[in-house]
């Protein structure tokens, strides 16, 4: 497929705000590509960033056929620009598409188009420390008709936003609230897909968590309400004894790319890794006894986010002494070092753009 390039006559000024906020500013260009049943993907183009024109009857508005991804581009010390595991993001996009009865994309073509897009917008990749260019691919159903069925037409877009460090005042532990009423997903549902409905349904619990001075929500399973699954925008991990333990991918937990990276790094260091069911009772008792000594989240935005406190059944549970654990800090330093090019990329995760 050819890739049409439409240049802008009015490049934007780069944002002067520092530190850069997340998701507020957008680059000069975006990528679009359309799908029609019987034809396949067509009309791939890079064009100036701007509004989408969609009919009010467009199916995405009514039946939520929508999926998305999140990844980053990093500027290394020599000025070069790199992507972190982009093929895996497009693989996960395809897995989400299968769950939502949407068309898969050609990973090689999308990666080539993404590299071209980032290259054209390379001046937007921040030079400031710990900042990066956040990249958001998303696919929506575009049939103009009411009625619950799979759309015959779709649009894939990629937009990009320069973003500063997730930690405004340095990496600091957060408090997460264990949700006791709402559930995020159940096995057989869409929890393993990255679709907007999973996040829209989580907002009520997130707003409640803020009232308890929590930064995010920790979800329990939707059946027995006793097994830990994931945080609102991250996977969750625990240091239990000498092991790294994380909830298994049972179909209701998003298979995080950062999650996989952390598990592979820890394994390479000889740290025992367990992916299994983790009950909330085990964690509560382990924190009390000191057997659970560290808790942290993993995700694209924060990379590694230390958890200092859990809020559960009206009580605050302090993890260790509430500070960043040694393993948490080591994992954060290792993965961010790979991403920013200050540590060797022994796993072959980085893809050069220019």
Secondary structure as UniProt FT lines:
FT   STRAND          3..5
FT   STRAND          29..36
FT   TURN            37..39
FT   STRAND          40..48
FT   TURN            56..57
FT   HELIX           59..63
FT   STRAND          66..68
FT   STRAND          71..75
FT   TURN            77..78
FT   STRAND          81..84
FT   HELIX           86..99
FT   TURN            100..101
FT   HELIX           107..120
FT   HELIX           122..124
FT   TURN            129..130
FT   STRAND          132..141
FT   STRAND          153..163
FT   TURN            168..169
FT   STRAND          174..178
FT   TURN            187..192
FT   HELIX           196..200
FT   TURN            201..202
FT   HELIX           203..211
FT   TURN            212..213
FT   STRAND          216..220
FT   STRAND          227..231
FT   STRAND          235..240
FT   TURN            241..242
FT   STRAND          243..247
FT   HELIX           257..268
FT   TURN            269..270
FT   STRAND          273..276
FT   HELIX           280..289
FT   STRAND          292..299
FT   TURN            300..302
FT   STRAND          303..312
FT   TURN            313..314
FT   STRAND          315..318
FT   TURN            320..321
FT   HELIX           326..339
FT   TURN            340..341
FT   TURN            346..347
FT   STRAND          350..352
//
